[in-house]
Amino acid sequence: MADQSVSQIFSAIADTAPAVRAALPGRRVEYGGENPSGESQLAADVYADSLFKDRLEQVDAVGTYFSEEEESAVAVGDGSLTVAIDPLDGSSNLKSNNALGTIVSVYDEPLPASGDSLIAAGYVLYGPITTMVVAHDGVVTESVLTDGNQEVVKDDLTLPSEPTIYGFGGRIPDWTPEFTEYAREIESEFKLRYGGSMVGDVNQVLTYGGIFSYPAVKSAPDGKLRTQFEAHPMAYIVEAAGGKSSDGTQSILDRTPTEVHERTPVHLGNDELIDRLESSL
Ligand code: AFP
């Protein structure tokens, strides 16, 4: 039953993603509003949110839709599942025409909820091609999405065992001394890949092996990224692909936020690099 529900949810995401992508060129302008995290919204953020909500409303298993762009949950049906979504993550990349994505979490509890309540998570990457990565039951699959078509290209995606890249967010002067020291070591061993969109940056880690961090910074001790909408789902995916996640001390999936738009430091990647990070912080 859960398998069928998860597959219906991600079919709905795959069906909607081409329309979201097609709408981007005309929606690079500011919408005039702010999301609940205080960030200004682009017309594309608001439009993507409405497209996903309308489509997920048609999936029987979904009872609640909770978007990063909205203050509170929206009841969309009688189903027992909650879909949390960041409809357009990295939307500031739209101005410079760089990668962006959609992040989707499927919880079997109302939010705020612990990462243990996730039953699936996935993302769409709007890169040169549109791909969708979905984690469920410990298996990660990658598909290529073209209009109306979903072609699985990897049916058991795992993190490469020899990591080669890293991507760290936040301004270097804002990093803590402990994270700065860790970063200096990592910089001497691996190649920098950072694009400012979590989906694009984590996708690179899944492709090449390595580590993505958006650490606690002096001005924002809880980091920048949202637990329910960004950190939990990406941690779920990376752990299902054989890697590790950490908020600096524990798996991100062990975190239960007290409010839905709460933030957390995020570290995702190969086991050895996350272990080293936790002993450095
Ligand atoms: P936007 O959606 O405002 O572009 O933010 C994207 C994001 O939440 C996440 O996708 C990135 O990893 C992170 O912020 C990038 O933050 P910096 O701009 O500080 O590098």
Boltz pocket constraint, residues with backbone or C-beta under 6 A from the ligand:
constraints:
  - pocket:
      binder: B
      contacts: [[A, 39], [A, 88], [A, 89], [A, 90], [A, 91], [A, 92], [A, 93], [A, 169], [A, 170], [A, 196], [A, 197], [A, 198], [A, 199], [A, 201], [A, 214], [A, 224], [A, 225]]
      max_distance: 6.0
